[in-house]
Structures are given as C-alpha cells and as structure tokens.
Amino acid sequence: MGTGKTEILVIVRKDNSQLNFLNNGHWVNLLKNLSVGVARRRHRLQTAIYSTH
C-alpha cells in the first residue's frame, strides 16, 4: 500500500504551479532498478568469461 506521497506532491504542485518539483522517490526506484540490471549483466559476463577457460 502506498504512503500517499505522490498524491501530496500533486496537490503541492497544483497549489504552487510556478515552482519546479522533483519526486525523488521515482528517481530512487529508477536508480535501484538500473543498478540491479548492471549487476546482472556483470554477473553474466563474469560467468561467460570463467566458463570459457
């Protein structure tokens, strides 16, 4: 279940349309997903290198 942060941000953005906002939670999830993908590719590459010897 969500915490309602996104809904709160929508309200604050609407009330302060002249300001710029960044929802850091979305960036955190994006960076986490990217790092997991990089780790998987690194593991596959290391496995491929070691299996050829």
ModelCIF file with pLDDT and N, C-alpha, C, O atoms, coordinates in Angstrom:
data_MODEL
#
_entry.id   MODEL 
#
_entity.id                         1 
_entity.type                       polymer 
_entity.pdbx_number_of_molecules   1 
#
_entity_poly.entity_id                      1 
_entity_poly.type                           'polypeptide(L)' 
_entity_poly.nstd_linkage                   no 
_entity_poly.nstd_monomer                   no 
_entity_poly.pdbx_seq_one_letter_code       MGTGKTEILVIVRKDNSQLNFLNNGHWVNLLKNLSVGVARRRHRLQTAIYSTH 
_entity_poly.pdbx_seq_one_letter_code_can   MGTGKTEILVIVRKDNSQLNFLNNGHWVNLLKNLSVGVARRRHRLQTAIYSTH 
_entity_poly.pdbx_strand_id                 A 
#
loop_
_entity_poly_seq.entity_id 
_entity_poly_seq.num 
_entity_poly_seq.mon_id 
_entity_poly_seq.hetero 
1 1  MET n 
1 2  GLY n 
1 3  THR n 
1 4  GLY n 
1 5  LYS n 
1 6  THR n 
1 7  GLU n 
1 8  ILE n 
1 9  LEU n 
1 10 VAL n 
1 11 ILE n 
1 12 VAL n 
1 13 ARG n 
1 14 LYS n 
1 15 ASP n 
1 16 ASN n 
1 17 SER n 
1 18 GLN n 
1 19 LEU n 
1 20 ASN n 
1 21 PHE n 
1 22 LEU n 
1 23 ASN n 
1 24 ASN n 
1 25 GLY n 
1 26 HIS n 
1 27 TRP n 
1 28 VAL n 
1 29 ASN n 
1 30 LEU n 
1 31 LEU n 
1 32 LYS n 
1 33 ASN n 
1 34 LEU n 
1 35 SER n 
1 36 VAL n 
1 37 GLY n 
1 38 VAL n 
1 39 ALA n 
1 40 ARG n 
1 41 ARG n 
1 42 ARG n 
1 43 HIS n 
1 44 ARG n 
1 45 LEU n 
1 46 GLN n 
1 47 THR n 
1 48 ALA n 
1 49 ILE n 
1 50 TYR n 
1 51 SER n 
1 52 THR n 
1 53 HIS n 
#
_struct_asym.id          A 
_struct_asym.entity_id   1 
#
loop_
_ma_qa_metric.id 
_ma_qa_metric.mode 
_ma_qa_metric.name 
_ma_qa_metric.software_group_id 
_ma_qa_metric.type 
1 global pLDDT . pLDDT 
2 local  pLDDT . pLDDT 
#
_ma_qa_metric_global.metric_id      1 
_ma_qa_metric_global.metric_value   79.45 
_ma_qa_metric_global.model_id       1 
_ma_qa_metric_global.ordinal_id     1 
#
loop_
_ma_qa_metric_local.label_asym_id 
_ma_qa_metric_local.label_comp_id 
_ma_qa_metric_local.label_seq_id 
_ma_qa_metric_local.metric_id 
_ma_qa_metric_local.metric_value 
_ma_qa_metric_local.model_id 
_ma_qa_metric_local.ordinal_id 
A MET 1  2 58.00 1 1  
A GLY 2  2 71.00 1 2  
A THR 3  2 77.00 1 3  
A GLY 4  2 81.00 1 4  
A LYS 5  2 77.00 1 5  
A THR 6  2 79.00 1 6  
A GLU 7  2 86.00 1 7  
A ILE 8  2 84.00 1 8  
A LEU 9  2 79.00 1 9  
A VAL 10 2 85.00 1 10 
A ILE 11 2 89.00 1 11 
A VAL 12 2 86.00 1 12 
A ARG 13 2 85.00 1 13 
A LYS 14 2 90.00 1 14 
A ASP 15 2 93.00 1 15 
A ASN 16 2 89.00 1 16 
A SER 17 2 85.00 1 17 
A GLN 18 2 87.00 1 18 
A LEU 19 2 82.00 1 19 
A ASN 20 2 77.00 1 20 
A PHE 21 2 70.00 1 21 
A LEU 22 2 68.00 1 22 
A ASN 23 2 66.00 1 23 
A ASN 24 2 71.00 1 24 
A GLY 25 2 70.00 1 25 
A HIS 26 2 73.00 1 26 
A TRP 27 2 77.00 1 27 
A VAL 28 2 80.00 1 28 
A ASN 29 2 80.00 1 29 
A LEU 30 2 81.00 1 30 
A LEU 31 2 84.00 1 31 
A LYS 32 2 85.00 1 32 
A ASN 33 2 83.00 1 33 
A LEU 34 2 86.00 1 34 
A SER 35 2 87.00 1 35 
A VAL 36 2 85.00 1 36 
A GLY 37 2 83.00 1 37 
A VAL 38 2 84.00 1 38 
A ALA 39 2 84.00 1 39 
A ARG 40 2 85.00 1 40 
A ARG 41 2 84.00 1 41 
A ARG 42 2 83.00 1 42 
A HIS 43 2 81.00 1 43 
A ARG 44 2 82.00 1 44 
A LEU 45 2 80.00 1 45 
A GLN 46 2 80.00 1 46 
A THR 47 2 80.00 1 47 
A ALA 48 2 77.00 1 48 
A ILE 49 2 77.00 1 49 
A TYR 50 2 75.00 1 50 
A SER 51 2 72.00 1 51 
A THR 52 2 63.00 1 52 
A HIS 53 2 55.00 1 53 
#
loop_
_atom_site.group_PDB 
_atom_site.id 
_atom_site.type_symbol 
_atom_site.label_atom_id 
_atom_site.label_alt_id 
_atom_site.label_comp_id 
_atom_site.label_asym_id 
_atom_site.label_entity_id 
_atom_site.label_seq_id 
_atom_site.pdbx_PDB_ins_code 
_atom_site.Cartn_x 
_atom_site.Cartn_y 
_atom_site.Cartn_z 
_atom_site.occupancy 
_atom_site.B_iso_or_equiv 
_atom_site.pdbx_formal_charge 
_atom_site.auth_seq_id 
_atom_site.auth_comp_id 
_atom_site.auth_asym_id 
_atom_site.auth_atom_id 
_atom_site.pdbx_PDB_model_num 
ATOM 1   N N  . MET A 1 1  ? 0.844  -1.184  0.000   1.00 58.00 ? 1  MET A N  1 
ATOM 2   C CA . MET A 1 1  ? 0.000  0.000   0.000   1.00 58.00 ? 1  MET A CA 1 
ATOM 3   C C  . MET A 1 1  ? 0.880  1.234   0.000   1.00 58.00 ? 1  MET A C  1 
ATOM 4   O O  . MET A 1 1  ? 1.889  1.279   0.704   1.00 58.00 ? 1  MET A O  1 
ATOM 5   N N  . GLY A 1 2  ? 0.510  2.226   -0.777  1.00 71.00 ? 2  GLY A N  1 
ATOM 6   C CA . GLY A 1 2  ? 1.294  3.450   -0.886  1.00 71.00 ? 2  GLY A CA 1 
ATOM 7   C C  . GLY A 1 2  ? 1.178  4.339   0.334   1.00 71.00 ? 2  GLY A C  1 
ATOM 8   O O  . GLY A 1 2  ? 0.292  4.181   1.174   1.00 71.00 ? 2  GLY A O  1 
ATOM 9   N N  . THR A 1 3  ? 2.099  5.271   0.398   1.00 77.00 ? 3  THR A N  1 
ATOM 10  C CA . THR A 1 3  ? 2.114  6.199   1.535   1.00 77.00 ? 3  THR A CA 1 
ATOM 11  C C  . THR A 1 3  ? 1.388  7.492   1.222   1.00 77.00 ? 3  THR A C  1 
ATOM 12  O O  . THR A 1 3  ? 1.151  8.298   2.121   1.00 77.00 ? 3  THR A O  1 
ATOM 13  N N  . GLY A 1 4  ? 1.028  7.707   -0.041  1.00 81.00 ? 4  GLY A N  1 
ATOM 14  C CA . GLY A 1 4  ? 0.319  8.925   -0.424  1.00 81.00 ? 4  GLY A CA 1 
ATOM 15  C C  . GLY A 1 4  ? 1.239  10.074  -0.789  1.00 81.00 ? 4  GLY A C  1 
ATOM 16  O O  . GLY A 1 4  ? 0.773  11.192  -1.006  1.00 81.00 ? 4  GLY A O  1 
ATOM 17  N N  . LYS A 1 5  ? 2.554  9.816   -0.861  1.00 77.00 ? 5  LYS A N  1 
ATOM 18  C CA . LYS A 1 5  ? 3.490  10.901  -1.173  1.00 77.00 ? 5  LYS A CA 1 
ATOM 19  C C  . LYS A 1 5  ? 3.226  11.483  -2.553  1.00 77.00 ? 5  LYS A C  1 
ATOM 20  O O  . LYS A 1 5  ? 3.293  12.697  -2.741  1.00 77.00 ? 5  LYS A O  1 
ATOM 21  N N  . THR A 1 6  ? 2.926  10.616  -3.520  1.00 79.00 ? 6  THR A N  1 
ATOM 22  C CA . THR A 1 6  ? 2.688  11.110  -4.876  1.00 79.00 ? 6  THR A CA 1 
ATOM 23  C C  . THR A 1 6  ? 1.455  12.003  -4.906  1.00 79.00 ? 6  THR A C  1 
ATOM 24  O O  . THR A 1 6  ? 1.455  13.040  -5.569  1.00 79.00 ? 6  THR A O  1 
ATOM 25  N N  . GLU A 1 7  ? 0.411  11.607  -4.197  1.00 86.00 ? 7  GLU A N  1 
ATOM 26  C CA . GLU A 1 7  ? -0.811 12.424  -4.166  1.00 86.00 ? 7  GLU A CA 1 
ATOM 27  C C  . GLU A 1 7  ? -0.550 13.778  -3.499  1.00 86.00 ? 7  GLU A C  1 
ATOM 28  O O  . GLU A 1 7  ? -1.072 14.803  -3.938  1.00 86.00 ? 7  GLU A O  1 
ATOM 29  N N  . ILE A 1 8  ? 0.253  13.775  -2.448  1.00 84.00 ? 8  ILE A N  1 
ATOM 30  C CA . ILE A 1 8  ? 0.602  15.030  -1.771  1.00 84.00 ? 8  ILE A CA 1 
ATOM 31  C C  . ILE A 1 8  ? 1.391  15.924  -2.721  1.00 84.00 ? 8  ILE A C  1 
ATOM 32  O O  . ILE A 1 8  ? 1.160  17.132  -2.777  1.00 84.00 ? 8  ILE A O  1 
ATOM 33  N N  . LEU A 1 9  ? 2.325  15.330  -3.470  1.00 79.00 ? 9  LEU A N  1 
ATOM 34  C CA . LEU A 1 9  ? 3.119  16.098  -4.420  1.00 79.00 ? 9  LEU A CA 1 
ATOM 35  C C  . LEU A 1 9  ? 2.228  16.709  -5.500  1.00 79.00 ? 9  LEU A C  1 
ATOM 36  O O  . LEU A 1 9  ? 2.463  17.844  -5.916  1.00 79.00 ? 9  LEU A O  1 
ATOM 37  N N  . VAL A 1 10 ? 1.224  15.990  -5.956  1.00 85.00 ? 10 VAL A N  1 
ATOM 38  C CA . VAL A 1 10 ? 0.290  16.516  -6.955  1.00 85.00 ? 10 VAL A CA 1 
ATOM 39  C C  . VAL A 1 10 ? -0.419 17.753  -6.414  1.00 85.00 ? 10 VAL A C  1 
ATOM 40  O O  . VAL A 1 10 ? -0.553 18.749  -7.124  1.00 85.00 ? 10 VAL A O  1 
ATOM 41  N N  . ILE A 1 11 ? -0.869 17.698  -5.174  1.00 89.00 ? 11 ILE A N  1 
ATOM 42  C CA . ILE A 1 11 ? -1.564 18.829  -4.558  1.00 89.00 ? 11 ILE A CA 1 
ATOM 43  C C  . ILE A 1 11 ? -0.628 20.026  -4.416  1.00 89.00 ? 11 ILE A C  1 
ATOM 44  O O  . ILE A 1 11 ? -1.000 21.159  -4.723  1.00 89.00 ? 11 ILE A O  1 
ATOM 45  N N  . VAL A 1 12 ? 0.588  19.762  -3.950  1.00 86.00 ? 12 VAL A N  1 
ATOM 46  C CA . VAL A 1 12 ? 1.550  20.857  -3.761  1.00 86.00 ? 12 VAL A CA 1 
ATOM 47  C C  . VAL A 1 12 ? 1.914  21.479  -5.103  1.00 86.00 ? 12 VAL A C  1 
ATOM 48  O O  . VAL A 1 12 ? 2.030  22.700  -5.214  1.00 86.00 ? 12 VAL A O  1 
ATOM 49  N N  . ARG A 1 13 ? 2.094  20.643  -6.118  1.00 85.00 ? 13 ARG A N  1 
ATOM 50  C CA . ARG A 1 13 ? 2.398  21.178  -7.454  1.00 85.00 ? 13 ARG A CA 1 
ATOM 51  C C  . ARG A 1 13 ? 1.265  22.052  -7.973  1.00 85.00 ? 13 ARG A C  1 
ATOM 52  O O  . ARG A 1 13 ? 1.504  23.111  -8.552  1.00 85.00 ? 13 ARG A O  1 
ATOM 53  N N  . LYS A 1 14 ? 0.028  21.604  -7.762  1.00 90.00 ? 14 LYS A N  1 
ATOM 54  C CA . LYS A 1 14 ? -1.131 22.363  -8.232  1.00 90.00 ? 14 LYS A CA 1 
ATOM 55  C C  . LYS A 1 14 ? -1.220 23.708  -7.522  1.00 90.00 ? 14 LYS A C  1 
ATOM 56  O O  . LYS A 1 14 ? -1.530 24.725  -8.143  1.00 90.00 ? 14 LYS A O  1 
ATOM 57  N N  . ASP A 1 15 ? -0.947 23.711  -6.217  1.00 93.00 ? 15 ASP A N  1 
ATOM 58  C CA . ASP A 1 15 ? -1.016 24.944  -5.435  1.00 93.00 ? 15 ASP A CA 1 
ATOM 59  C C  . ASP A 1 15 ? 0.159  25.880  -5.694  1.00 93.00 ? 15 ASP A C  1 
ATOM 60  O O  . ASP A 1 15 ? 0.069  27.077  -5.422  1.00 93.00 ? 15 ASP A O  1 
ATOM 61  N N  . ASN A 1 16 ? 1.272  25.340  -6.222  1.00 89.00 ? 16 ASN A N  1 
ATOM 62  C CA . ASN A 1 16 ? 2.483  26.137  -6.455  1.00 89.00 ? 16 ASN A CA 1 
ATOM 63  C C  . ASN A 1 16 ? 2.984  25.909  -7.873  1.00 89.00 ? 16 ASN A C  1 
ATOM 64  O O  . ASN A 1 16 ? 4.120  25.479  -8.074  1.00 89.00 ? 16 ASN A O  1 
ATOM 65  N N  . SER A 1 17 ? 2.138  26.197  -8.851  1.00 85.00 ? 17 SER A N  1 
ATOM 66  C CA . SER A 1 17 ? 2.452  25.879  -10.242 1.00 85.00 ? 17 SER A CA 1 
ATOM 67  C C  . SER A 1 17 ? 3.661  26.635  -10.776 1.00 85.00 ? 17 SER A C  1 
ATOM 68  O O  . SER A 1 17 ? 4.235  26.234  -11.789 1.00 85.00 ? 17 SER A O  1 
ATOM 69  N N  . GLN A 1 18 ? 4.059  27.717  -10.121 1.00 87.00 ? 18 GLN A N  1 
ATOM 70  C CA . GLN A 1 18 ? 5.204  28.494  -10.581 1.00 87.00 ? 18 GLN A CA 1 
ATOM 71  C C  . GLN A 1 18 ? 6.537  27.845  -10.179 1.00 87.00 ? 18 GLN A C  1 
ATOM 72  O O  . GLN A 1 18 ? 7.590  28.265  -10.658 1.00 87.00 ? 18 GLN A O  1 
ATOM 73  N N  . LEU A 1 19 ? 6.504  26.847  -9.323  1.00 82.00 ? 19 LEU A N  1 
ATOM 74  C CA . LEU A 1 19 ? 7.720  26.195  -8.847  1.00 82.00 ? 19 LEU A CA 1 
ATOM 75  C C  . LEU A 1 19 ? 7.948  24.864  -9.565  1.00 82.00 ? 19 LEU A C  1 
ATOM 76  O O  . LEU A 1 19 ? 7.014  24.256  -10.087 1.00 82.00 ? 19 LEU A O  1 
ATOM 77  N N  . ASN A 1 20 ? 9.203  24.427  -9.580  1.00 77.00 ? 20 ASN A N  1 
ATOM 78  C CA . ASN A 1 20 ? 9.553  23.128  -10.147 1.00 77.00 ? 20 ASN A CA 1 
ATOM 79  C C  . ASN A 1 20 ? 9.756  22.133  -9.013  1.00 77.00 ? 20 ASN A C  1 
ATOM 80  O O  . ASN A 1 20 ? 10.360 22.458  -7.991  1.00 77.00 ? 20 ASN A O  1 
ATOM 81  N N  . PHE A 1 21 ? 9.251  20.926  -9.200  1.00 70.00 ? 21 PHE A N  1 
ATOM 82  C CA . PHE A 1 21 ? 9.363  19.892  -8.186  1.00 70.00 ? 21 PHE A CA 1 
ATOM 83  C C  . PHE A 1 21 ? 9.950  18.634  -8.795  1.00 70.00 ? 21 PHE A C  1 
ATOM 84  O O  . PHE A 1 21 ? 9.753  18.349  -9.976  1.00 70.00 ? 21 PHE A O  1 
ATOM 85  N N  . LEU A 1 22 ? 10.669 17.890  -7.980  1.00 68.00 ? 22 LEU A N  1 
ATOM 86  C CA . LEU A 1 22 ? 11.217 16.601  -8.387  1.00 68.00 ? 22 LEU A CA 1 
ATOM 87  C C  . LEU A 1 22 ? 10.806 15.580  -7.346  1.00 68.00 ? 22 LEU A C  1 
ATOM 88  O O  . LEU A 1 22 ? 11.063 15.749  -6.154  1.00 68.00 ? 22 LEU A O  1 
ATOM 89  N N  . ASN A 1 23 ? 10.165 14.519  -7.808  1.00 66.00 ? 23 ASN A N  1 
ATOM 90  C CA . ASN A 1 23 ? 9.780  13.444  -6.908  1.00 66.00 ? 23 ASN A CA 1 
ATOM 91  C C  . ASN A 1 23 ? 10.963 12.487  -6.794  1.00 66.00 ? 23 ASN A C  1 
ATOM 92  O O  . ASN A 1 23 ? 11.152 11.621  -7.648  1.00 66.00 ? 23 ASN A O  1 
ATOM 93  N N  . ASN A 1 24 ? 11.752 12.645  -5.743  1.00 71.00 ? 24 ASN A N  1 
ATOM 94  C CA . ASN A 1 24 ? 12.967 11.844  -5.586  1.00 71.00 ? 24 ASN A CA 1 
ATOM 95  C C  . ASN A 1 24 ? 12.686 10.357  -5.450  1.00 71.00 ? 24 ASN A C  1 
ATOM 96  O O  . ASN A 1 24 ? 13.534 9.541   -5.813  1.00 71.00 ? 24 ASN A O  1 
ATOM 97  N N  . GLY A 1 25 ? 11.533 9.985   -4.945  1.00 70.00 ? 25 GLY A N  1 
ATOM 98  C CA . GLY A 1 25 ? 11.203 8.573   -4.809  1.00 70.00 ? 25 GLY A CA 1 
ATOM 99  C C  . GLY A 1 25 ? 11.237 7.851   -6.138  1.00 70.00 ? 25 GLY A C  1 
ATOM 100 O O  . GLY A 1 25 ? 11.689 6.708   -6.216  1.00 70.00 ? 25 GLY A O  1 
ATOM 101 N N  . HIS A 1 26 ? 10.761 8.508   -7.185  1.00 73.00 ? 26 HIS A N  1 
ATOM 102 C CA . HIS A 1 26 ? 10.785 7.897   -8.501  1.00 73.00 ? 26 HIS A CA 1 
ATOM 103 C C  . HIS A 1 26 ? 12.225 7.718   -8.981  1.00 73.00 ? 26 HIS A C  1 
ATOM 104 O O  . HIS A 1 26 ? 12.555 6.696   -9.583  1.00 73.00 ? 26 HIS A O  1 
ATOM 105 N N  . TRP A 1 27 ? 13.071 8.695   -8.721  1.00 77.00 ? 27 TRP A N  1 
ATOM 106 C CA . TRP A 1 27 ? 14.478 8.589   -9.118  1.00 77.00 ? 27 TRP A CA 1 
ATOM 107 C C  . TRP A 1 27 ? 15.173 7.473   -8.355  1.00 77.00 ? 27 TRP A C  1 
ATOM 108 O O  . TRP A 1 27 ? 15.982 6.741   -8.925  1.00 77.00 ? 27 TRP A O  1 
ATOM 109 N N  . VAL A 1 28 ? 14.869 7.339   -7.084  1.00 80.00 ? 28 VAL A N  1 
ATOM 110 C CA . VAL A 1 28 ? 15.492 6.283   -6.278  1.00 80.00 ? 28 VAL A CA 1 
ATOM 111 C C  . VAL A 1 28 ? 15.142 4.919   -6.851  1.00 80.00 ? 28 VAL A C  1 
ATOM 112 O O  . VAL A 1 28 ? 16.017 4.065   -6.993  1.00 80.00 ? 28 VAL A O  1 
ATOM 113 N N  . ASN A 1 29 ? 13.873 4.704   -7.183  1.00 80.00 ? 29 ASN A N  1 
ATOM 114 C CA . ASN A 1 29 ? 13.461 3.418   -7.761  1.00 80.00 ? 29 ASN A CA 1 
ATOM 115 C C  . ASN A 1 29 ? 14.120 3.191   -9.113  1.00 80.00 ? 29 ASN A C  1 
ATOM 116 O O  . ASN A 1 29 ? 14.540 2.075   -9.418  1.00 80.00 ? 29 ASN A O  1 
ATOM 117 N N  . LEU A 1 30 ? 14.216 4.238   -9.924  1.00 81.00 ? 30 LEU A N  1 
ATOM 118 C CA . LEU A 1 30 ? 14.858 4.103   -11.232 1.00 81.00 ? 30 LEU A CA 1 
ATOM 119 C C  . LEU A 1 30 ? 16.321 3.707   -11.068 1.00 81.00 ? 30 LEU A C  1 
ATOM 120 O O  . LEU A 1 30 ? 16.788 2.784   -11.736 1.00 81.00 ? 30 LEU A O  1 
ATOM 121 N N  . LEU A 1 31 ? 17.052 4.393   -10.189 1.00 84.00 ? 31 LEU A N  1 
ATOM 122 C CA . LEU A 1 31 ? 18.463 4.085   -9.982  1.00 84.00 ? 31 LEU A CA 1 
ATOM 123 C C  . LEU A 1 31 ? 18.654 2.676   -9.420  1.00 84.00 ? 31 LEU A C  1 
ATOM 124 O O  . LEU A 1 31 ? 19.590 1.969   -9.794  1.00 84.00 ? 31 LEU A O  1 
ATOM 125 N N  . LYS A 1 32 ? 17.763 2.281   -8.526  1.00 85.00 ? 32 LYS A N  1 
ATOM 126 C CA . LYS A 1 32 ? 17.857 0.935   -7.958  1.00 85.00 ? 32 LYS A CA 1 
ATOM 127 C C  . LYS A 1 32 ? 17.644 -0.118  -9.049  1.00 85.00 ? 32 LYS A C  1 
ATOM 128 O O  . LYS A 1 32 ? 18.375 -1.106  -9.110  1.00 85.00 ? 32 LYS A O  1 
ATOM 129 N N  . ASN A 1 33 ? 16.660 0.090   -9.893  1.00 83.00 ? 33 ASN A N  1 
ATOM 130 C CA . ASN A 1 33 ? 16.393 -0.853  -10.988 1.00 83.00 ? 33 ASN A CA 1 
ATOM 131 C C  . ASN A 1 33 ? 17.565 -0.905  -11.958 1.00 83.00 ? 33 ASN A C  1 
ATOM 132 O O  . ASN A 1 33 ? 17.925 -1.978  -12.441 1.00 83.00 ? 33 ASN A O  1 
ATOM 133 N N  . LEU A 1 34 ? 18.161 0.250   -12.247 1.00 86.00 ? 34 LEU A N  1 
ATOM 134 C CA . LEU A 1 34 ? 19.308 0.270   -13.144 1.00 86.00 ? 34 LEU A CA 1 
ATOM 135 C C  . LEU A 1 34 ? 20.494 -0.471  -12.545 1.00 86.00 ? 34 LEU A C  1 
ATOM 136 O O  . LEU A 1 34 ? 21.193 -1.198  -13.251 1.00 86.00 ? 34 LEU A O  1 
ATOM 137 N N  . SER A 1 35 ? 20.727 -0.294  -11.249 1.00 87.00 ? 35 SER A N  1 
ATOM 138 C CA . SER A 1 35 ? 21.875 -0.952  -10.616 1.00 87.00 ? 35 SER A CA 1 
ATOM 139 C C  . SER A 1 35 ? 21.684 -2.463  -10.578 1.00 87.00 ? 35 SER A C  1 
ATOM 140 O O  . SER A 1 35 ? 22.651 -3.210  -10.723 1.00 87.00 ? 35 SER A O  1 
ATOM 141 N N  . VAL A 1 36 ? 20.464 -2.915  -10.389 1.00 85.00 ? 36 VAL A N  1 
ATOM 142 C CA . VAL A 1 36 ? 20.192 -4.357  -10.412 1.00 85.00 ? 36 VAL A CA 1 
ATOM 143 C C  . VAL A 1 36 ? 20.476 -4.908  -11.806 1.00 85.00 ? 36 VAL A C  1 
ATOM 144 O O  . VAL A 1 36 ? 21.060 -5.983  -11.937 1.00 85.00 ? 36 VAL A O  1 
ATOM 145 N N  . GLY A 1 37 ? 20.073 -4.191  -12.837 1.00 83.00 ? 37 GLY A N  1 
ATOM 146 C CA . GLY A 1 37 ? 20.326 -4.620  -14.205 1.00 83.00 ? 37 GLY A CA 1 
ATOM 147 C C  . GLY A 1 37 ? 21.812 -4.692  -14.511 1.00 83.00 ? 37 GLY A C  1 
ATOM 148 O O  . GLY A 1 37 ? 22.267 -5.633  -15.162 1.00 83.00 ? 37 GLY A O  1 
ATOM 149 N N  . VAL A 1 38 ? 22.575 -3.703  -14.048 1.00 84.00 ? 38 VAL A N  1 
ATOM 150 C CA . VAL A 1 38 ? 24.024 -3.692  -14.261 1.00 84.00 ? 38 VAL A CA 1 
ATOM 151 C C  . VAL A 1 38 ? 24.661 -4.867  -13.535 1.00 84.00 ? 38 VAL A C  1 
ATOM 152 O O  . VAL A 1 38 ? 25.536 -5.533  -14.089 1.00 84.00 ? 38 VAL A O  1 
ATOM 153 N N  . ALA A 1 39 ? 24.240 -5.129  -12.315 1.00 84.00 ? 39 ALA A N  1 
ATOM 154 C CA . ALA A 1 39 ? 24.805 -6.246  -11.548 1.00 84.00 ? 39 ALA A CA 1 
ATOM 155 C C  . ALA A 1 39 ? 24.528 -7.574  -12.251 1.00 84.00 ? 39 ALA A C  1 
ATOM 156 O O  . ALA A 1 39 ? 25.400 -8.442  -12.291 1.00 84.00 ? 39 ALA A O  1 
ATOM 157 N N  . ARG A 1 40 ? 23.337 -7.740  -12.799 1.00 85.00 ? 40 ARG A N  1 
ATOM 158 C CA . ARG A 1 40 ? 23.002 -8.979  -13.511 1.00 85.00 ? 40 ARG A CA 1 
ATOM 159 C C  . ARG A 1 40 ? 23.876 -9.153  -14.746 1.00 85.00 ? 40 ARG A C  1 
ATOM 160 O O  . ARG A 1 40 ? 24.374 -10.245 -15.018 1.00 85.00 ? 40 ARG A O  1 
ATOM 161 N N  . ARG A 1 41 ? 24.061 -8.049  -15.503 1.00 84.00 ? 41 ARG A N  1 
ATOM 162 C CA . ARG A 1 41 ? 24.896 -8.139  -16.705 1.00 84.00 ? 41 ARG A CA 1 
ATOM 163 C C  . ARG A 1 41 ? 26.345 -8.433  -16.341 1.00 84.00 ? 41 ARG A C  1 
ATOM 164 O O  . ARG A 1 41 ? 27.009 -9.206  -17.032 1.00 84.00 ? 41 ARG A O  1 
ATOM 165 N N  . ARG A 1 42 ? 26.844 -7.829  -15.264 1.00 83.00 ? 42 ARG A N  1 
ATOM 166 C CA . ARG A 1 42 ? 28.215 -8.077  -14.824 1.00 83.00 ? 42 ARG A CA 1 
ATOM 167 C C  . ARG A 1 42 ? 28.387 -9.540  -14.426 1.00 83.00 ? 42 ARG A C  1 
ATOM 168 O O  . ARG A 1 42 ? 29.396 -10.165 -14.754 1.00 83.00 ? 42 ARG A O  1 
ATOM 169 N N  . HIS A 1 43 ? 27.398 -10.083 -13.719 1.00 81.00 ? 43 HIS A N  1 
ATOM 170 C CA . HIS A 1 43 ? 27.458 -11.488 -13.300 1.00 81.00 ? 43 HIS A CA 1 
ATOM 171 C C  . HIS A 1 43 ? 27.469 -12.412 -14.521 1.00 81.00 ? 43 HIS A C  1 
ATOM 172 O O  . HIS A 1 43 ? 28.245 -13.366 -14.574 1.00 81.00 ? 43 HIS A O  1 
ATOM 173 N N  . ARG A 1 44 ? 26.607 -12.126 -15.500 1.00 82.00 ? 44 ARG A N  1 
ATOM 174 C CA . ARG A 1 44 ? 26.564 -12.948 -16.711 1.00 82.00 ? 44 ARG A CA 1 
ATOM 175 C C  . ARG A 1 44 ? 27.875 -12.870 -17.475 1.00 82.00 ? 44 ARG A C  1 
ATOM 176 O O  . ARG A 1 44 ? 28.343 -13.875 -18.010 1.00 82.00 ? 44 ARG A O  1 
ATOM 177 N N  . LEU A 1 45 ? 28.468 -11.688 -17.529 1.00 80.00 ? 45 LEU A N  1 
ATOM 178 C CA . LEU A 1 45 ? 29.741 -11.523 -18.232 1.00 80.00 ? 45 LEU A CA 1 
ATOM 179 C C  . LEU A 1 45 ? 30.843 -12.300 -17.525 1.00 80.00 ? 45 LEU A C  1 
ATOM 180 O O  . LEU A 1 45 ? 31.628 -12.988 -18.177 1.00 80.00 ? 45 LEU A O  1 
ATOM 181 N N  . GLN A 1 46 ? 30.912 -12.199 -16.197 1.00 80.00 ? 46 GLN A N  1 
ATOM 182 C CA . GLN A 1 46 ? 31.927 -12.940 -15.454 1.00 80.00 ? 46 GLN A CA 1 
ATOM 183 C C  . GLN A 1 46 ? 31.733 -14.447 -15.608 1.00 80.00 ? 46 GLN A C  1 
ATOM 184 O O  . GLN A 1 46 ? 32.708 -15.187 -15.740 1.00 80.00 ? 46 GLN A O  1 
ATOM 185 N N  . THR A 1 47 ? 30.509 -14.896 -15.592 1.00 80.00 ? 47 THR A N  1 
ATOM 186 C CA . THR A 1 47 ? 30.213 -16.316 -15.772 1.00 80.00 ? 47 THR A CA 1 
ATOM 187 C C  . THR A 1 47 ? 30.668 -16.774 -17.158 1.00 80.00 ? 47 THR A C  1 
ATOM 188 O O  . THR A 1 47 ? 31.241 -17.854 -17.299 1.00 80.00 ? 47 THR A O  1 
ATOM 189 N N  . ALA A 1 48 ? 30.415 -15.964 -18.166 1.00 77.00 ? 48 ALA A N  1 
ATOM 190 C CA . ALA A 1 48 ? 30.810 -16.309 -19.531 1.00 77.00 ? 48 ALA A CA 1 
ATOM 191 C C  . ALA A 1 48 ? 32.322 -16.353 -19.656 1.00 77.00 ? 48 ALA A C  1 
ATOM 192 O O  . ALA A 1 48 ? 32.858 -17.236 -20.326 1.00 77.00 ? 48 ALA A O  1 
ATOM 193 N N  . ILE A 1 49 ? 33.017 -15.424 -19.029 1.00 77.00 ? 49 ILE A N  1 
ATOM 194 C CA . ILE A 1 49 ? 34.482 -15.389 -19.089 1.00 77.00 ? 49 ILE A CA 1 
ATOM 195 C C  . ILE A 1 49 ? 35.073 -16.620 -18.418 1.00 77.00 ? 49 ILE A C  1 
ATOM 196 O O  . ILE A 1 49 ? 35.966 -17.263 -18.971 1.00 77.00 ? 49 ILE A O  1 
ATOM 197 N N  . TYR A 1 50 ? 34.582 -16.950 -17.233 1.00 75.00 ? 50 TYR A N  1 
ATOM 198 C CA . TYR A 1 50 ? 35.135 -18.086 -16.492 1.00 75.00 ? 50 TYR A CA 1 
ATOM 199 C C  . TYR A 1 50 ? 34.778 -19.433 -17.132 1.00 75.00 ? 50 TYR A C  1 
ATOM 200 O O  . TYR A 1 50 ? 35.526 -20.403 -17.003 1.00 75.00 ? 50 TYR A O  1 
ATOM 201 N N  . SER A 1 51 ? 33.658 -19.487 -17.805 1.00 72.00 ? 51 SER A N  1 
ATOM 202 C CA . SER A 1 51 ? 33.248 -20.772 -18.387 1.00 72.00 ? 51 SER A CA 1 
ATOM 203 C C  . SER A 1 51 ? 34.015 -21.090 -19.657 1.00 72.00 ? 51 SER A C  1 
ATOM 204 O O  . SER A 1 51 ? 33.998 -22.235 -20.109 1.00 72.00 ? 51 SER A O  1 
ATOM 205 N N  . THR A 1 52 ? 34.689 -20.105 -20.247 1.00 63.00 ? 52 THR A N  1 
ATOM 206 C CA . THR A 1 52 ? 35.460 -20.363 -21.473 1.00 63.00 ? 52 THR A CA 1 
ATOM 207 C C  . THR A 1 52 ? 36.864 -20.855 -21.167 1.00 63.00 ? 52 THR A C  1 
ATOM 208 O O  . THR A 1 52 ? 37.557 -21.294 -22.085 1.00 63.00 ? 52 THR A O  1 
ATOM 209 N N  . HIS A 1 53 ? 37.319 -20.803 -19.911 1.00 55.00 ? 53 HIS A N  1 
ATOM 210 C CA . HIS A 1 53 ? 38.683 -21.234 -19.556 1.00 55.00 ? 53 HIS A CA 1 
ATOM 211 C C  . HIS A 1 53 ? 38.700 -22.670 -19.122 1.00 55.00 ? 53 HIS A C  1 
ATOM 212 O O  . HIS A 1 53 ? 39.759 -23.200 -18.787 1.00 55.00 ? 53 HIS A O  1 
#
